[in-house]
Amino acid sequence: MKKKSLKKVTSAVLVAAMSMGLLAGCGGSKSSEEAKTDADGATVIKFGIHVANPKKQETVTYNIVQGFNKENKGKYKVEFVAADTEAHSKNMKLAAQDGSLPEIVHLDSAEAPEYNEAGYLLDMSDFLKENKDIDDALDGMEDAFNDGKVQYGLPYQSNVQGFFYNKDLFDKAGIAYPTDDTTYDEFLDMIAKLKDSGVTPIAIGSKNSGYSMWEFNEFFSRYGWGDNEKSYTGDKAKYSNDDMNACFEKIKGLADAGAFPENMATIEYFDAKQLFNEGKAAMFGTGQWDCAEFDKNIGEHIGFWWGPKFEDSSYEQNIAMKVPAAPLVVSSAVKDNDKAKEAVYAFFKYYYGEEAAKISYEGSIFPATNYDGIAATDSQYAMNAMITALGNGWKTPKAAPDQTVTPAVQEAMYDAIFGVMQGTYSPKDALKNMDSAAAN
């Protein structure tokens, strides 16, 4: 397939990337090369991952890879190409352009379609046809990464997103826990009482804002994002309308109520999470990837909530948020390398199989697949709180709103949310900025 070009990395970024050695380690397969082998004769494939230390930062994925390598010693081996999220994004763009893309790559959902359009990704439709049990276990979760012609990726995990809360802090403030029927006005009253009790109602940090908006995907969904997704995606996307303005007004209302830390502008996601872990904040918006940490620090006092219902919205309010995580994609060069393709398929069979699902649950991570008989233990308090919330049977979007837009709009969306929260933008100005990002 003739490859189109990805949008070029800017010259400044390219110079910085070269000077920092960001291309080092990107030794993915090229169609003209034989697959590499290790000292034991195993076919080696690379896995480009979005964290610098997979063992500590993506422990479940690390354990799955180790399990696969152990089971396939002397036959197949997966090695990580690891970098922090920003560097990883730059590295993969450069690697795609010079033909050194790792065989397997974790890509942001907003970036993956561009790689697909440029011809850099393998169509995984044949893999799913050959592995019907996995196709069934994914149960449509993979559809988020199918453009109607190409299955260009498979979900990394299932992301369950919303508000975690500390029951102990609610009890001390004399406040009832939030429920599926809690309205926005009741939420504001809750925030006022929590603030009066001496704690920060909602821990959040605006530095690295892409890591701090998960709870707001529910806001967008309850103001009709899914119903109007065609208007919010594509070349003619536009966001300045009454629905989105009302949504941003609600975010502004939280800020006006003093819901967030006073130093929100100078702290990041990890700092905000520490406030929650230390009992200094009552709520924290995040996903299942933090469950194990909350089990350790908050234990049985942890609760989980989807967020408030909006009485001024005409759209469905009974919406949960269990959505596919960003995709795992495969380099199109694998198609012409039989040994590499065999190794990639073997790894994906393991990654999306029952054994890996068990490893995921043990690490308090929801896998992208569903298999009978695999569940959390009684001591996995945070994960069980999420499972309880999911028990209401509410529908969930095909994808989280922030994962349906282009990278430029996604960045503008994050900036808009925190700009409104900090008073930098009015809701209308924030939406105009998103419109401009879509137009350009």
ZIURCOR-V629710 format. One record per backbone hydrogen bond with DSSP energy under -1.0 kcal/mol. CO is the residue of the C=O (numbers start at 1). NH is the residue of the N-H. E is the energy in kcal/mol with one decimal. If there is no record, write none. Layout:
co = [CO/CO]
nh = [NH/NH]
e = [E/E]
//
This chain:
co = [10/11/12/13/14/15/16/17/18/21/23/25/30/36/38/42/43/45/46/47/48/49/53/54/58/59/60/61/62/63/64/65/66/67/68/70/72/72/75/77/79/81/84/85/86/87/88/89/90/91/92/93/94/95/100/103/104/105/108/108/111/112/113/114/115/116/120/124/125/126/131/132/133/134/135/137/138/140/142/143/145/150/150/151/154/157/159/162/163/164/165/166/167/168/169/170/171/179/182/183/184/185/186/187/188/189/190/191/192/193/194/195/200/201/208/209/213/214/216/217/218/220/221/224/226/228/231/234/239/241/242/243/244/245/246/247/248/249/250/251/252/253/254/255/259/261/263/264/267/268/269/270/271/272/273/274/275/275/276/280/282/283/284/286/287/288/290/291/292/293/294/294/298/299/301/303/305/309/310/317/321/323/326/327/328/329/330/331/332/333/334/337/338/339/340/341/342/343/344/345/346/347/348/350/353/354/355/356/357/358/359/360/361/366/371/377/379/380/381/382/383/384/385/386/389/390/395/400/401/406/407/408/409/410/411/412/413/414/415/416/417/418/419/419/426/427/428/429/430/431/432/433/434/435/436]
nh = [14/15/16/17/18/19/20/22/21/24/26/27/33/44/41/38/77/79/104/81/106/83/57/58/62/63/64/65/66/67/68/69/70/71/72/73/75/76/43/45/47/49/88/89/90/91/92/93/94/95/96/97/98/100/28/331/48/329/111/112/115/116/117/118/120/119/332/128/129/130/135/136/137/138/139/370/141/143/145/146/152/147/152/124/328/325/323/286/305/284/303/170/171/172/173/175/174/182/309/187/188/189/190/191/192/193/194/195/196/197/199/198/282/283/211/212/216/217/220/221/222/225/224/228/229/231/238/237/241/245/246/247/248/249/250/251/252/253/254/255/256/257/259/258/202/264/266/206/207/272/273/274/275/276/277/278/280/281/279/200/166/203/164/162/290/291/294/295/296/297/298/299/301/302/167/165/163/184/313/319/161/159/156/107/154/105/122/334/335/336/337/341/342/343/344/345/346/347/348/349/350/351/352/353/357/358/359/360/361/362/363/365/364/158/374/380/381/384/385/386/387/388/389/390/392/393/320/403/404/410/411/412/413/414/415/416/417/418/419/420/421/422/424/425/430/431/432/433/434/435/436/437/438/439/440]
e = [-2.8/-2.7/-2.4/-3.2/-2.6/-2.7/-1.8/-3.0/-1.0/-1.5/-1.7/-2.0/-2.1/-3.3/-1.9/-1.7/-2.5/-2.5/-2.3/-2.6/-2.7/-1.1/-3.3/-1.8/-2.5/-2.7/-2.3/-2.5/-2.5/-2.4/-2.4/-2.8/-2.4/-2.1/-1.7/-1.0/-2.7/-2.3/-2.6/-2.6/-2.5/-2.0/-3.3/-2.2/-1.8/-3.2/-2.6/-1.6/-2.3/-2.9/-2.5/-1.8/-1.7/-2.4/-1.9/-2.2/-3.1/-2.9/-1.1/-2.1/-1.4/-2.4/-2.8/-1.7/-2.3/-1.6/-2.4/-1.8/-2.2/-2.3/-2.1/-2.8/-2.0/-2.3/-1.1/-1.3/-2.1/-1.7/-2.1/-1.4/-1.1/-1.7/-1.4/-3.1/-3.4/-3.1/-2.8/-2.0/-2.7/-2.2/-2.4/-1.6/-2.8/-2.3/-1.4/-2.8/-1.1/-1.4/-2.3/-2.1/-2.3/-1.8/-2.1/-2.4/-2.1/-1.9/-2.3/-2.6/-2.1/-1.2/-1.6/-1.4/-2.5/-1.2/-2.3/-2.0/-1.6/-1.3/-2.3/-2.2/-2.2/-1.9/-1.5/-1.8/-1.0/-1.5/-2.1/-1.3/-1.4/-2.3/-2.3/-2.0/-2.5/-2.1/-1.5/-1.5/-2.5/-2.2/-1.4/-1.7/-2.8/-1.4/-2.2/-1.8/-2.9/-1.6/-1.8/-2.6/-2.0/-2.4/-2.6/-1.6/-1.6/-1.6/-2.8/-2.3/-2.7/-1.0/-1.4/-2.4/-2.4/-3.0/-2.8/-2.1/-1.8/-1.9/-2.0/-2.5/-1.5/-2.0/-3.0/-2.1/-1.7/-1.6/-3.5/-2.4/-3.0/-1.9/-1.4/-2.2/-2.1/-4.0/-1.8/-2.3/-2.1/-2.5/-3.1/-1.7/-1.4/-1.3/-1.9/-2.9/-2.4/-2.2/-2.7/-2.7/-2.1/-2.3/-2.7/-2.2/-1.6/-3.5/-2.4/-1.4/-1.6/-2.2/-1.9/-2.4/-2.3/-2.4/-1.3/-2.6/-1.8/-2.4/-1.2/-1.6/-1.5/-2.4/-1.9/-1.7/-2.5/-2.4/-1.8/-2.5/-1.3/-1.8/-2.7/-2.3/-1.8/-2.9/-2.3/-2.0/-2.8/-2.2/-2.3/-2.4/-2.4/-2.1/-2.3/-2.3/-2.1/-1.9/-2.1/-1.5/-2.6/-2.0/-2.0/-2.0/-1.6/-2.4/-2.4/-2.1/-2.1/-2.2/-1.7]
//
